[in-house]
């Protein structure tokens, strides 16, 4: 029995070695492209580094300056929270309303679904450039329409009262993505639940509030969390609307663009890395808070 057990043991060890060989490329890839960049970015966040010279270790100086001195950093944090706090809930409500409207078997419903989803498939650069012309104060489409009604429109991107609203409108331009996912969620609600609620005397509003909303809460939560993360990572829109990495429009200077501007405009990669890690912590905290809403989610 002993020799047989030894052979089995050797075979087991060989299978383990082969298994390690199979996962070795994955481990090397993870260490090279994930672990090393993450750990090195922590180090660089504590340095003065232009991206070309030798990094000079300065400890927590970048973080201290960021939290105690830098007004643009706090402005970018406030604007990013405002952008996410306005845009994400409005995007969910508008996406759900469109889905409810286009869920009905009305004439031309497929055409309307396509039209509302069309902005999502357009490149973000093209869409943002289009809105850059729409927001132009002198000859832009938006202010020209307002002049027809005798209203002189503002300088949308440079007026502190309308700048963040302009970014939110741009976010809602792509609400077709939410609409499509809500449509799939509405199609998954069983009809027999609606029929039972109708037999019990539930009104249309009652069926919507007590049947539809609870049944699509998993989708609502998913859309809310991914929407928040995307909003905090918004870059293309503020970058193109700002116009240049060397200058800054303080009214639309969101955190992600501020990081890019400091790194590639100011050649202060150490400070930009510090901002990156603050942004990571903010997204982590917001996501954990959002996951606490899981207690209100109804799973079938």
C-alpha positions in Angstrom: 0.0 0.0 0.0 2.8 2.4 0.8 4.4 2.5 -2.7 0.9 3.2 -4.2 0.3 6.0 -1.7 3.7 7.5 -2.6 2.9 7.5 -6.3 -0.5 9.1 -5.6 1.3 11.7 -3.6 3.8 12.4 -6.4 1.0 12.6 -8.9 -0.8 15.1 -6.6 2.3 17.3 -6.3 2.8 17.2 -10.1 -0.8 18.3 -10.6 -0.3 21.2 -8.2 2.9 22.3 -10.0 1.1 22.1 -13.3 -1.7 24.2 -11.8 0.8 26.8 -10.7 2.3 26.9 -14.1 -1.1 27.6 -15.7 -1.9 30.5 -13.3 1.7 31.9 -13.4 1.0 34.2 -16.4 -2.0 35.6 -14.6 0.0 36.2 -11.4 2.8 37.9 -13.3 0.3 40.1 -15.2 -1.4 41.1 -11.9 1.9 41.9 -10.2 3.2 43.9 -13.2 0.1 45.7 -14.3 -1.9 46.1 -11.1 0.1 45.6 -7.9 3.2 47.5 -9.0 1.4 50.5 -10.4 -0.8 50.7 -7.3 2.1 50.5 -4.8 4.3 52.8 -6.9 1.5 55.5 -7.1 1.3 55.5 -3.3 5.1 56.2 -3.2 4.9 58.9 -5.9 2.1 60.6 -4.1 4.6 61.4 -1.4 7.2 62.9 -3.7 7.9 66.1 -5.7 8.2 64.7 -9.2 7.8 66.5 -12.6 7.6 63.1 -14.4 11.1 63.5 -15.9 13.4 64.1 -13.0 14.2 62.0 -10.0 11.3 61.9 -7.5 12.1 63.7 -4.2 10.5 62.1 -1.2 8.5 64.7 0.9 6.3 62.5 3.1 2.8 63.8 3.6 3.5 67.3 2.3 1.3 67.0 -0.8 -1.7 65.8 1.3 -1.2 68.5 3.9 -1.0 71.2 1.2 -4.0 69.8 -0.5 -6.2 69.8 2.6 -5.0 73.1 4.2 -3.9 75.5 1.4 -5.2 74.5 -2.0 -8.6 76.2 -2.8 -8.8 74.7 -6.3 -8.7 71.2 -4.8 -11.7 71.9 -2.4 -13.5 73.6 -5.3 -13.1 70.6 -7.5 -14.3 68.3 -4.6 -17.4 70.5 -4.1 -18.2 70.6 -7.9 -17.7 66.8 -8.2 -20.1 66.1 -5.4 -22.6 68.6 -6.8 -22.3 67.1 -10.3 -22.8 63.5 -9.0 -25.5 64.6 -6.5 -27.6 66.3 -9.2 -26.8 64.2 -12.3 -27.1 60.7 -11.0 -30.6 60.9 -9.3 -31.9 63.0 -12.3 -30.5 60.4 -14.7 -32.3 57.6 -12.8 -35.6 59.3 -12.7 -35.5 60.5 -16.3 -34.3 57.0 -17.5 -37.1 55.3 -15.6 -39.8 57.7 -16.9 -38.6 57.1 -20.5 -38.6 53.4 -20.0 -42.1 53.4 -18.6 -43.3 55.6 -21.5 -41.6 53.4 -24.2 -42.6 50.1 -22.5 -46.1 50.7 -23.8 -47.0 49.2 -27.2 -47.4 52.6 -28.9 -46.9 53.3 -32.6 -43.3 53.8 -33.6 -42.0 52.7 -30.1 -38.8 51.1 -31.7 -38.0 54.3 -33.5 -38.3 56.4 -30.3 -36.2 53.8 -28.4 -33.5 54.1 -31.0 -33.6 57.9 -31.0 -33.2 58.2 -27.3 -30.4 55.6 -27.2 -28.6 57.2 -30.2 -26.5 59.7 -28.0 -25.1 56.7 -26.1 -23.4 55.2 -29.1 -22.0 58.6 -30.3 -18.4 59.1 -29.3 -18.2 61.2 -26.1 -15.7 63.6 -27.8 -18.2 64.3 -30.6 -21.1 64.7 -28.2 -19.2 67.1 -26.0 -17.9 69.1 -28.9 -21.5 69.4 -30.2 -22.6 70.8 -26.8 -19.7 73.1 -26.7 -21.2 74.9 -29.7 -24.7 74.7 -28.2 -23.5 76.4 -25.0 -21.6 79.2 -26.9 -23.0 82.5 -25.5 -23.1 84.6 -28.7 -24.2 82.2 -31.5 -24.9 79.0 -29.7 -28.2 77.2 -30.4 -29.4 77.3 -26.8 -29.1 81.1 -26.4 -30.5 81.7 -29.9 -33.6 79.7 -28.9 -33.9 81.7 -25.7 -33.7 85.0 -27.7 -36.7 84.0 -29.7 -38.7 84.2 -26.4 -37.0 87.5 -25.5 -34.6 86.0 -22.9 -30.9 86.7 -23.0 -29.1 83.5 -22.1 -26.1 83.3 -19.8 -22.5 82.3 -20.6 -23.4 78.8 -19.7 -19.9 77.4 -19.0 -18.3 80.5 -17.4 -21.2 81.6 -15.2 -20.9 80.0 -11.8 -24.7 79.7 -11.5 -25.1 77.6 -14.8 -21.7 75.9 -15.3 -22.3 72.8 -13.3 -25.9 72.6 -14.6 -24.4 72.6 -18.1 -22.4 69.5 -17.2 -25.4 67.8 -15.7 -27.4 68.4 -18.9 -24.6 66.8 -20.8 -24.8 63.8 -18.5 -28.5 63.6 -19.1 -27.9 63.6 -22.8 -26.8 60.0 -22.4 -29.8 58.9 -20.3 -30.7 56.4 -23.0 -28.3 53.9 -21.4 -30.4 54.0 -18.2 -33.6 53.7 -20.3 -32.5 50.5 -22.0 -31.5 48.8 -18.7 -34.8 49.9 -17.1 -36.7 48.5 -20.1 -35.1 45.1 -19.6 -36.0 45.3 -15.9 -39.6 46.2 -16.6 -39.9 43.2 -19.0 -38.7 40.9 -16.2 -41.6 41.7 -13.8 -44.1 38.8 -14.0 -47.5 39.8 -15.3 -49.3 37.6 -12.7 -48.2 40.0 -9.9 -49.8 42.9 -11.7 -53.0 40.8 -12.3 -53.1 39.9 -8.6 -52.6 43.5 -7.5 -55.4 44.6 -10.0 -57.8 42.0 -8.6 -57.0 43.3 -5.1 -58.1 46.8 -6.3 -54.7 48.4 -6.7 -54.7 51.6 -8.9 -52.1 52.2 -11.6 -50.1 54.3 -9.2 -50.4 51.6 -6.5 -49.2 48.9 -8.9 -46.3 51.1 -10.0 -45.3 52.0 -6.4 -45.9 48.6 -4.7 -45.1 46.2 -7.6 -42.9 47.8 -10.2 -40.5 49.8 -8.0 -39.8 46.9 -5.5 -39.3 44.4 -8.4 -36.7 46.7 -10.1 -34.9 47.8 -7.0 -31.8 45.6 -7.9 -31.5 47.5 -11.2 -32.0 50.8 -9.4 -29.2 50.0 -7.0 -26.9 48.9 -9.7 -27.6 52.0 -11.8 -27.2 54.2 -8.8 -23.8 52.8 -7.8 -22.3 52.7 -11.4 -23.7 56.1 -12.0 -22.0 57.5 -8.9 -18.7 55.9 -9.8 -18.9 57.2 -13.4 -19.8 60.7 -12.2 -16.8 60.8 -9.9 -14.6 59.7 -12.7 -16.0 62.1 -15.3 -13.1 63.4 -17.4 -13.8 63.9 -21.2 -16.7 66.4 -20.7 -14.9 68.8 -18.3 -11.6 68.4 -20.2 -13.1 69.4 -23.5 -15.3 72.1 -22.1 -12.3 73.6 -20.2 -10.5 73.8 -23.5 -6.9 73.5 -22.4 -4.9 71.6 -19.8 -2.8 74.7 -19.2 -5.7 76.8 -18.0 -8.6 76.1 -15.8 -12.3 77.1 -15.8 -12.9 77.0 -12.0 -16.7 76.5 -12.6 -16.3 73.1 -14.2 -13.0 71.9 -12.8 -14.0 68.4 -11.6 -11.5 66.3 -9.7 -10.5 64.0 -12.5 -9.7 66.9 -14.8 -7.9 68.7 -12.0 -5.7 65.6 -11.6 -4.9 65.6 -15.4 -4.3 69.3 -15.4 -1.8 69.2 -12.5 0.0 66.2 -14.0 0.2 67.1 -17.7 -0.3 70.9 -17.5 1.7 71.7 -14.4 4.1 68.7 -14.6 3.4 68.0 -10.9 2.9 64.3 -11.0 3.6 63.8 -7.3 0.7 66.1 -6.3 -1.6 64.6 -9.0 -0.9 61.1 -7.5 -1.9 62.4 -4.1 -5.2 63.7 -5.6 -5.7 60.3 -7.3 -5.6 58.5 -3.9 -8.0 61.1 -2.3 -10.4 60.4 -5.2 -10.0 56.7 -4.7 -10.9 57.0 -1.0 -13.9 59.2 -1.8 -15.2 56.8 -4.4 -14.7 53.9 -1.9 -16.6 55.7 0.9 -19.5 56.7 -1.4 -19.7 53.2 -2.8 -19.8 51.6 0.7 -22.6 54.1 1.6 -24.5 53.3 -1.5 -24.2 49.5 -0.8 -26.0 50.1 2.5 -29.1 50.8 0.5 -29.0 47.1 -0.3 -31.3 46.6 2.7 -34.1 48.2 0.7 -33.6 46.0 -2.3 -36.1 43.2 -3.1 -34.6 40.1 -4.6 -36.9 37.5 -6.2 
